[in-house]
């Protein structure tokens, strides 16, 4: 499984960027970010504002949370 961050400009229905999270990001880390949902794999979750700094560090990016929404998703390898 590959954990990804998808980015979309606020108010727009399409994804503008995708970022692959490092292999160290696993299902336990995802649950710590968004809660231990039974449908954690196969769903899309907003990245909580409190996790934006951690996301930036993991991806080596500077987020623009005023303009862009970030989503956590899992994909098959």
N, CA, C and O atoms as a MOPAC input file, in Angstrom:
PM7 MOZYME 1SCF
protein

 N      0.83300 1    -1.17200 1     0.00000 1
 C      0.00000 1     0.00000 1     0.00000 1
 C      0.88600 1     1.24700 1     0.00000 1
 O      1.91500 1     1.29600 1     0.67500 1
 N      0.47600 1     2.22300 1    -0.75100 1
 C      1.18200 1     3.49700 1    -0.84800 1
 C      0.27400 1     4.57700 1    -0.28500 1
 O     -0.86900 1     4.71600 1    -0.72200 1
 N      0.76800 1     5.33900 1     0.67600 1
 C      0.01600 1     6.47000 1     1.21500 1
 C      0.39200 1     7.71500 1     0.43300 1
 O      1.56900 1     7.98000 1     0.18600 1
 N     -0.61400 1     8.46900 1     0.05000 1
 C     -0.42800 1     9.65200 1    -0.78100 1
 C     -1.11500 1    10.85600 1    -0.14700 1
 O     -2.05600 1    10.72900 1     0.63700 1
 N     -0.60800 1    12.02000 1    -0.51700 1
 C     -1.30100 1    13.28000 1    -0.26200 1
 C     -1.73900 1    13.80300 1    -1.61800 1
 O     -0.92800 1    13.92300 1    -2.53600 1
 N     -3.00900 1    14.10900 1    -1.74200 1
 C     -3.52900 1    14.75600 1    -2.94100 1
 C     -3.84800 1    16.20300 1    -2.59000 1
 O     -4.30300 1    16.49600 1    -1.48400 1
 N     -3.61300 1    17.08600 1    -3.51700 1
 C     -3.85800 1    18.51000 1    -3.30600 1
 C     -4.81900 1    19.02800 1    -4.37200 1
 O     -4.72700 1    18.66400 1    -5.54500 1
 N     -5.73800 1    19.88400 1    -3.94000 1
 C     -6.69300 1    20.50500 1    -4.85400 1
 C     -6.91400 1    21.94100 1    -4.39700 1
 O     -7.01400 1    22.21400 1    -3.20100 1
 N     -6.98900 1    22.84600 1    -5.35500 1
 C     -7.29200 1    24.22400 1    -5.00300 1
 C     -8.68900 1    24.27700 1    -4.40700 1
 O     -9.60700 1    23.62600 1    -4.90600 1
 N     -8.85000 1    25.04600 1    -3.34900 1
 C    -10.14400 1    25.13900 1    -2.67700 1
 C    -11.21900 1    25.56600 1    -3.67000 1
 O    -11.02600 1    26.48300 1    -4.46800 1
 N    -12.35100 1    24.88000 1    -3.59900 1
 C    -13.47100 1    25.19500 1    -4.47300 1
 C    -13.39100 1    24.54400 1    -5.84500 1
 O    -14.29500 1    24.72800 1    -6.66100 1
 N    -12.32800 1    23.78300 1    -6.12300 1
 C    -12.17700 1    23.11800 1    -7.41600 1
 C    -12.35500 1    21.60600 1    -7.23500 1
 O    -11.92300 1    21.05900 1    -6.22000 1
 N    -12.97000 1    20.93600 1    -8.17900 1
 C    -13.26200 1    19.51800 1    -8.00800 1
 C    -12.13800 1    18.55900 1    -8.41400 1
 O    -12.28300 1    17.34800 1    -8.24600 1
 N    -11.03600 1    19.06500 1    -8.93800 1
 C     -9.99700 1    18.16600 1    -9.42800 1
 C     -8.70800 1    18.29700 1    -8.61700 1
 O     -8.41200 1    19.33700 1    -8.03000 1
 N     -7.96000 1    17.20000 1    -8.61300 1
 C     -6.67000 1    17.13300 1    -7.92300 1
 C     -5.62100 1    17.79300 1    -8.81000 1
 O     -5.52900 1    17.49800 1   -10.00100 1
 N     -4.83200 1    18.68700 1    -8.22200 1
 C     -3.80700 1    19.38200 1    -8.99900 1
 C     -2.41000 1    18.80500 1    -8.78400 1
 O     -1.54300 1    18.93200 1    -9.64900 1
 N     -2.19000 1    18.16500 1    -7.62400 1
 C     -0.89300 1    17.56500 1    -7.35100 1
 C     -1.06600 1    16.33000 1    -6.48400 1
 O     -2.01400 1    16.22100 1    -5.70600 1
 N     -0.12700 1    15.40100 1    -6.63600 1
 C     -0.08300 1    14.20800 1    -5.80600 1
 C      1.32700 1    14.05100 1    -5.26300 1
 O      2.30900 1    14.29200 1    -5.96500 1
 N      1.41300 1    13.64600 1    -4.00500 1
 C      2.70000 1    13.44500 1    -3.35600 1
 C      2.69700 1    12.07700 1    -2.69000 1
 O      1.75700 1    11.72100 1    -1.97900 1
 N      3.72900 1    11.33500 1    -2.92300 1
 C      3.86600 1    10.02500 1    -2.26700 1
 C      4.53800 1    10.22600 1    -0.91400 1
 O      5.59600 1    10.84800 1    -0.81900 1
 N      3.91100 1     9.69400 1     0.12900 1
 C      4.50200 1     9.75600 1     1.46300 1
 C      5.57900 1     8.68500 1     1.59800 1
 O      5.51300 1     7.66100 1     0.91800 1
 N      6.56600 1     8.90200 1     2.45900 1
 C      7.63500 1     7.90700 1     2.60900 1
 C      7.09500 1     6.58800 1     3.16500 1
 O      6.02200 1     6.54800 1     3.76700 1
 N      7.84800 1     5.52200 1     2.95500 1
 C      7.43100 1     4.19500 1     3.40700 1
 C      7.22400 1     4.13100 1     4.91300 1
 O      6.49700 1     3.26600 1     5.40000 1
 N      7.85200 1     5.03100 1     5.65300 1
 C      7.67900 1     5.05400 1     7.10700 1
 C      6.25900 1     5.46300 1     7.50400 1
 O      5.84000 1     5.22100 1     8.63600 1
 N      5.52000 1     6.07800 1     6.58600 1
 C      4.12100 1     6.45200 1     6.84000 1
 C      3.28300 1     5.20100 1     6.61900 1
 O      3.16900 1     4.71600 1     5.49300 1
 N      2.70000 1     4.67900 1     7.68700 1
 C      1.95400 1     3.43300 1     7.59300 1
 C      0.52600 1     3.62200 1     8.12700 1
 O      0.11300 1     4.73600 1     8.44900 1
 N     -0.20300 1     2.52900 1     8.21200 1
 C     -1.60200 1     2.60300 1     8.61900 1
 C     -1.74000 1     3.14500 1    10.04200 1
 O     -2.71500 1     3.83200 1    10.34800 1
 N     -0.77700 1     2.84400 1    10.91300 1
 C     -0.83800 1     3.37000 1    12.27500 1
 C     -0.65200 1     4.89300 1    12.28100 1
 O     -1.31000 1     5.60000 1    13.04400 1
 N      0.23900 1     5.38300 1    11.43500 1
 C      0.44400 1     6.83200 1    11.32600 1
 C     -0.81100 1     7.49100 1    10.76400 1
 O     -1.24000 1     8.53900 1    11.24600 1
 N     -1.39500 1     6.87100 1     9.74500 1
 C     -2.63100 1     7.41100 1     9.16100 1
 C     -3.73300 1     7.48400 1    10.20800 1
 O     -4.46500 1     8.47100 1    10.27600 1
 N     -3.85100 1     6.44800 1    11.02000 1
 C     -4.87600 1     6.44000 1    12.07300 1
 C     -4.61600 1     7.54300 1    13.09100 1
 O     -5.55800 1     8.14100 1    13.61200 1
 N     -3.33700 1     7.82000 1    13.37900 1
 C     -3.01200 1     8.90800 1    14.31000 1
 C     -3.41300 1    10.26100 1    13.71400 1
 O     -3.77000 1    11.17900 1    14.45200 1
 N     -3.35700 1    10.38900 1    12.40500 1
 C     -3.72000 1    11.64500 1    11.74200 1
 C     -5.22500 1    11.85900 1    11.70700 1
 O     -5.69900 1    12.95700 1    12.00100 1
 N     -5.98600 1    10.82500 1    11.35300 1
 C     -7.41400 1    11.02000 1    11.06400 1
 C     -8.34600 1    10.18800 1    11.93800 1
 O     -9.56500 1    10.30800 1    11.81900 1
 N     -7.80900 1     9.36400 1    12.79400 1
 C     -8.63300 1     8.50900 1    13.63500 1
 C     -8.64200 1     7.08900 1    13.10600 1
 O     -8.35900 1     6.85700 1    11.93100 1
 N     -8.95600 1     6.17000 1    13.94300 1
 C     -8.93400 1     4.74800 1    13.59900 1
 C    -10.26800 1     4.34000 1    12.97300 1
 O    -11.07300 1     3.65400 1    13.60200 1
 N    -10.49200 1     4.76800 1    11.73200 1
 C    -11.73300 1     4.48100 1    11.01700 1
 C    -11.70700 1     3.07000 1    10.44700 1
 O    -10.65800 1     2.62200 1     9.98600 1
 N    -12.82200 1     2.36300 1    10.46400 1
 C    -12.83300 1     1.01800 1     9.88100 1
 C    -12.58100 1     1.02800 1     8.37000 1
 O    -12.16700 1     0.01700 1     7.80200 1
 N    -12.82800 1     2.15400 1     7.73100 1
 C    -12.62000 1     2.28100 1     6.28400 1
 C    -11.40800 1     3.15500 1     5.97200 1
 O    -11.41600 1     3.89800 1     4.99100 1
 N    -10.36900 1     3.07000 1     6.80200 1
 C     -9.18400 1     3.91000 1     6.64100 1
 C     -8.55500 1     3.72000 1     5.26400 1
 O     -8.13800 1     4.68600 1     4.62600 1
 N     -8.48900 1     2.47400 1     4.81300 1
 C     -8.00100 1     2.19100 1     3.46200 1
 C     -9.20300 1     2.20600 1     2.53300 1
 O    -10.19900 1     1.53300 1     2.79400 1
 N     -9.11600 1     2.96500 1     1.46100 1
 C    -10.21100 1     3.05300 1     0.51400 1
 C    -11.04000 1     4.31000 1     0.65400 1
 O    -11.98400 1     4.52500 1    -0.10600 1
 N    -10.69100 1     5.14200 1     1.62100 1
 C    -11.39400 1     6.40700 1     1.81400 1
 C    -10.42400 1     7.56600 1     1.62200 1
 O     -9.20900 1     7.37600 1     1.56800 1
 N    -10.97300 1     8.74800 1     1.52300 1
 C    -10.19100 1     9.97500 1     1.39800 1
 C    -10.48700 1    10.82500 1     2.62200 1
 O    -11.64600 1    11.01500 1     2.99000 1
 N     -9.43100 1    11.34000 1     3.25400 1
 C     -9.57900 1    12.13200 1     4.46800 1
 C     -8.88300 1    13.47400 1     4.30300 1
 O     -7.80000 1    13.54900 1     3.72100 1
 N     -9.49600 1    14.52400 1     4.81000 1
 C     -8.82000 1    15.81600 1     4.87300 1
 C     -7.61900 1    15.68000 1     5.79200 1
 O     -7.70100 1    15.03100 1     6.83600 1
 N     -6.50000 1    16.29100 1     5.40600 1
 C     -5.36000 1    16.36500 1     6.31700 1
 C     -5.72400 1    17.39800 1     7.37200 1
 O     -5.99100 1    18.55200 1     7.03700 1
 N     -5.73900 1    17.00300 1     8.64700 1
 C     -6.08700 1    17.96000 1     9.69800 1
 C     -5.09500 1    19.12900 1     9.73500 1
 O     -3.89600 1    18.92200 1     9.55200 1
 N     -5.57600 1    20.34400 1     9.96800 1
 C     -4.67300 1    21.49900 1    10.02400 1
 C     -3.49400 1    21.29400 1    10.97300 1
 O     -2.39700 1    21.78800 1    10.71200 1
 N     -3.70900 1    20.57600 1    12.06100 1
 C     -2.62600 1    20.34700 1    13.01700 1
 C     -1.52300 1    19.46300 1    12.44700 1
 O     -0.41300 1    19.44100 1    12.97900 1
 N     -1.81500 1    18.73400 1    11.37300 1
 C     -0.82700 1    17.83500 1    10.76000 1
 C     -0.11100 1    18.45900 1     9.55900 1
 O      0.80600 1    17.85300 1     9.00500 1
 N     -0.52000 1    19.65700 1     9.15500 1
 C      0.11100 1    20.30500 1     7.99700 1
 C      1.62400 1    20.45500 1     8.19100 1
 O      2.36600 1    20.13600 1     7.26300 1
 N      2.12600 1    20.92400 1     9.34700 1
 C      3.58000 1    21.02700 1     9.50100 1
 C      4.29500 1    19.67800 1     9.35100 1
 O      5.37100 1    19.61100 1     8.75700 1
 N      3.71300 1    18.62300 1     9.87900 1
 C      4.30400 1    17.29000 1     9.73700 1
 C      4.28500 1    16.84700 1     8.27600 1
 O      5.25100 1    16.25900 1     7.78900 1
 N      3.18600 1    17.12800 1     7.57900 1
 C      3.08000 1    16.80500 1     6.16000 1
 C      4.15800 1    17.53300 1     5.36600 1
 O      4.81800 1    16.94000 1     4.51300 1
 N      4.33200 1    18.81500 1     5.65100 1
 C      5.36300 1    19.59900 1     4.96800 1
 C      6.74200 1    18.97000 1     5.15700 1
 O      7.52000 1    18.85500 1     4.21100 1
 N      7.02800 1    18.57100 1     6.37800 1
 C      8.33300 1    17.97800 1     6.67500 1
 C      8.49500 1    16.63600 1     5.95500 1
 O      9.54500 1    16.37400 1     5.36800 1
 N      7.47700 1    15.79700 1     5.99700 1
 C      7.55000 1    14.49100 1     5.33800 1
 C      7.75300 1    14.60900 1     3.83300 1
 O      8.47600 1    13.81600 1     3.23100 1
 N      7.10900 1    15.60700 1     3.23100 1
 C      7.14500 1    15.75900 1     1.77300 1
 C      8.21000 1    16.73700 1     1.28700 1
 O      8.53000 1    16.76500 1     0.09800 1
 N      8.75800 1    17.53300 1     2.19000 1
 C      9.73600 1    18.54100 1     1.77500 1
 C      9.10600 1    19.64700 1     0.95400 1
 O      9.70700 1    20.14600 1     0.00300 1
 N      7.87900 1    20.03300 1     1.32700 1
 C      7.16700 1    21.09400 1     0.60300 1
 C      6.75600 1    22.18100 1     1.57900 1
 O      6.81700 1    22.00800 1     2.79600 1
 N      6.33900 1    23.30200 1     1.01900 1
 C      5.68800 1    24.34800 1     1.80300 1
 C      4.22700 1    24.35900 1     1.38200 1
 O      3.90600 1    24.62800 1     0.22400 1
 N      3.34900 1    24.06700 1     2.32400 1
 C      1.91600 1    23.99800 1     2.03200 1
 C      1.32400 1    25.40100 1     1.94800 1
 O      1.80200 1    26.33600 1     2.59100 1
 N      0.28500 1    25.52400 1     1.14800 1
 C     -0.47100 1    26.76600 1     1.03700 1
 C     -1.90200 1    26.47500 1     1.47700 1
 O     -2.81900 1    26.44100 1     0.65700 1
 N     -2.08100 1    26.26400 1     2.78400 1
 C     -3.37300 1    25.83000 1     3.31600 1
 C     -4.47200 1    26.86900 1     3.16000 1
 O     -5.64900 1    26.54400 1     3.31900 1
 N     -4.11500 1    28.11300 1     2.85100 1
 C     -5.14300 1    29.13000 1     2.59500 1
 C     -5.77000 1    28.94500 1     1.22100 1
 O     -6.92400 1    29.31900 1     1.01200 1
 N     -5.02800 1    28.37600 1     0.28800 1
 C     -5.46600 1    28.24600 1    -1.09800 1
 C     -5.73600 1    26.79900 1    -1.51500 1
 O     -6.49700 1    26.54600 1    -2.44900 1
 N     -5.10000 1    25.84700 1    -0.81000 1
 C     -5.12100 1    24.44500 1    -1.23200 1
 C     -5.64400 1    23.55900 1    -0.11200 1
 O     -5.33400 1    23.77100 1     1.06100 1
 N     -6.44400 1    22.55800 1    -0.48900 1
 C     -6.89000 1    21.52500 1     0.44500 1
 C     -6.02000 1    20.29600 1     0.22000 1
 O     -5.67100 1    19.97200 1    -0.91500 1
 N     -5.67400 1    19.61400 1     1.30800 1
 C     -4.82400 1    18.43700 1     1.24100 1
 C     -5.60300 1    17.23000 1     1.74800 1
 O     -6.33000 1    17.31900 1     2.73800 1
 N     -5.44600 1    16.10400 1     1.06200 1
 C     -6.19700 1    14.89400 1     1.37100 1
 C     -5.24400 1    13.71500 1     1.51800 1
 O     -4.27400 1    13.58900 1     0.77100 1
 N     -5.52900 1    12.86500 1     2.47800 1
 C     -4.77000 1    11.64900 1     2.70400 1
 C     -5.52500 1    10.48200 1     2.07200 1
 O     -6.70600 1    10.27600 1     2.35200 1
 N     -4.83800 1     9.71900 1     1.21900 1
 C     -5.44300 1     8.55800 1     0.56100 1
 C     -4.44400 1     7.40500 1     0.54900 1
 O     -3.23300 1     7.61000 1     0.63100 1
 N     -4.97200 1     6.19800 1     0.44500 1
 C     -4.13400 1     5.00600 1     0.29600 1
 C     -4.36800 1     4.45400 1    -1.10900 1
 O     -5.48700 1     4.44900 1    -1.62100 1
 N     -3.29100 1     3.99700 1    -1.70400 1
 C     -3.38200 1     3.40400 1    -3.04100 1
 C     -2.72300 1     2.02800 1    -3.03200 1
 O     -1.82300 1     1.77900 1    -2.23000 1
 N     -3.15300 1     1.15400 1    -3.89800 1
 C     -2.51800 1    -0.14700 1    -4.04600 1
 C     -1.13800 1     0.04300 1    -4.67200 1
 O     -0.92800 1     0.96100 1    -5.46500 1
 N     -0.21200 1    -0.81900 1    -4.31400 1
 C      1.13700 1    -0.75800 1    -4.91800 1
 C      1.08400 1    -0.96200 1    -6.40200 1
 O      2.12000 1    -0.94200 1    -7.06500 1

